[in-house]
Amino acid sequence: MASTVLLVVVFVLDFIAFSLAVAAEHRRASATITKNDASNYCVYKSDIATGLGVGSLLCLLASQLLILFATRCLCCGRALRPGRPRAWAIVLFISCWVTFFIAEVCLLAGSVRNAYHTKYRTLVSENPPSCETLRKGVFGAGAAFIVFTGIISELYYVSYSKTEDQYLPNGQDAGIRMGPI
């Protein structure tokens, strides 16, 4: 049977990760061109999006690790009984990791790109900086994949729990017998 406490904790962590990603999207760095006597240079504002993106990344990672440890990564532990819940658990396990990876890449890339421009804001040279900022929607895409990951990971855990409930005790399995009955 699926643990309600685990499902609630995973939901809360995913909700926090989603909220931080949305906040990071709204607080992305913005640039203004400042004119000086000698040259023009860019000044970047709002470095908070980097921290929000990293916080979102860590909350999503914690959520995924909780599910991973609760299910023993699907491959460790005792064998699960064949059937529809096991097939769904395998499909959802793979889907969960794919969406998790995409969300983490979006959040990490957005945080790194946002930090790059805010950290090195006043470099003045013969070629002034282009005042590029993080593209709109990078943290938003991460937030969308956080939602997908949250839904799929909770469905995976419930499917895994159903297959574990159907486990055959005493070493019996559903395989083909080679000896007399």
N, C-alpha and C positions, 0 to 999 in steps of 0.2 A: 504494500500500500504506500502511496506517495506521501511524503512528509509535508504537511501543510506549513509547518514552520519554515522549512527550507524553501518552499515555493514563495512564501511571503518575503523572506529575506532576499531571495534572488530578484523578485519583483521590485523591491525597494531599491536595491543596488542598481538595477537597470533603469529605474525611474530617475534616480539621482544622476546617473551617467547621461541619460537623455537630456535632462534639464541643464546640466553643465555644457553639453554640446550645443544646445540651442542658445544658451547665454554666450558661449564663445563665438557663435555665428554673428550674434548681434553686436559683440564688442571687438570685432576684428580691428586690426590696426588700420589707421587711415593716415594719409600723407598730405602734407601741405608744402608747397614750394616757398622757401624763404629766400629773399634776395639780400645779399650782402654787398659791401662795396666791391669786393674782388670777384665774387662768383654767386651762383645760385646753388642752393642745396635743399635737400628734402628733410623735413622734420616729421617723424612718425609719432603718432599718439596711440594710447591705449595698448599697454602691454599685458593687460589682464587676460586676454583671449588665450594666450599661450598657457597660462596656469589653469584656466578652465578646461582647455582641451586635454591637458595632461591629467587633470583630476577625473575627467570623464573616461579617459583611457584606463586609468587605474581602477575605477569603479566597475567598468565592464569586465576587466581582467579578473577582479575579485569574484564577480558573479559567475563567470565562466569556470573559474577554478573550483568554486563551491559545487557546481553541477558535476564537474569532472571527478572530484573526490567522492561525491555521493554515489556516482554510478561506476566508480572504479574504471573510468575511461572506456567503458563498454567491453574492452578486451581482457581486462584482468578480472580475477574472481572466478566464481563458478559459472558453468555453462548455463545458458538460458534455454528454455524450452522453445522449440521451433513453433512458429505460428505467425499470425498476423501482427500481434504486438511486437514481436521480435523484429520482423521485417520493417515495421514503421520505426522502431527504435534505431535501426541501422541507417535508414534513409534520413531520419531527423538528426542523427549524430553527425553525419557528413554535412548536411545542410547547415547545421548549427555552426560547425567549424568554418565553413566557407563564409557565411555572413559575419561571423566574429572576426575573421581575418580581414575582410573588406572594411569593416567598421574601424578596426584598430589602425589599418593603413591610412584611412581618411583622417582620423584624429591625430595620428603621429605626424603625417605630412603637413596637415594644417598647423599644428603647433610649431613644428620646426620652421616652416615657411614664415609664419607670423613672427616668431622670435628673431629670425634672421634680420628682418627689416627693422624691428624695433630696437634691437641691440646695437646695430651698426648704423645709426641714423645720421650722424654728422660727418661722415667721411667726405672731405672736400678734395677734389683733384681736378686735373685739367678736363676730364670727362665727368660732368656731374651725374649723379645717380639718376636712374630712370623713374624713380618714385613709384615703382611697382608695389602693389600690395597683394595680399592673399586674395585669390579669386573668391567671389561670392558663391557660397554653396558647398564648400569643402567640408566645413563643420556640419552643415545641414545634411549632407549625404551621410556623414558619420552618424548623425542622430537618427536618420531613417534606418540605417543598418543596425543600430542599437535596438530599435523597436523590433525589427525582424529577428535579430539574435535572441532577444528576450522571449518572444513568443515561441520560437522554434525550440529553444533550450528547455523551456518549461514543458512543452509538448513531448520533447524527448525524454525528460525525466519521468513524466507520467507513463509513457509507453514502456520505458525501462522497468518501472515499478510493476506494471501489469505482467510483464514477462517474468519478473522475479517471483511474483506471487504464484505463478504457474509452475514453479520449479518442482521437478519430481524428486522426492527424497529417496534415500537408501541407494543411491547410485544408479537408479533406473534412468534410462534415457529413451528418446524416441527413435533411436537408430535401428538398423536392420539387424536382426539376430541371426547368427550363423549356426546355431545348434538347435537341437530338438526343443520343443516347447515344453 
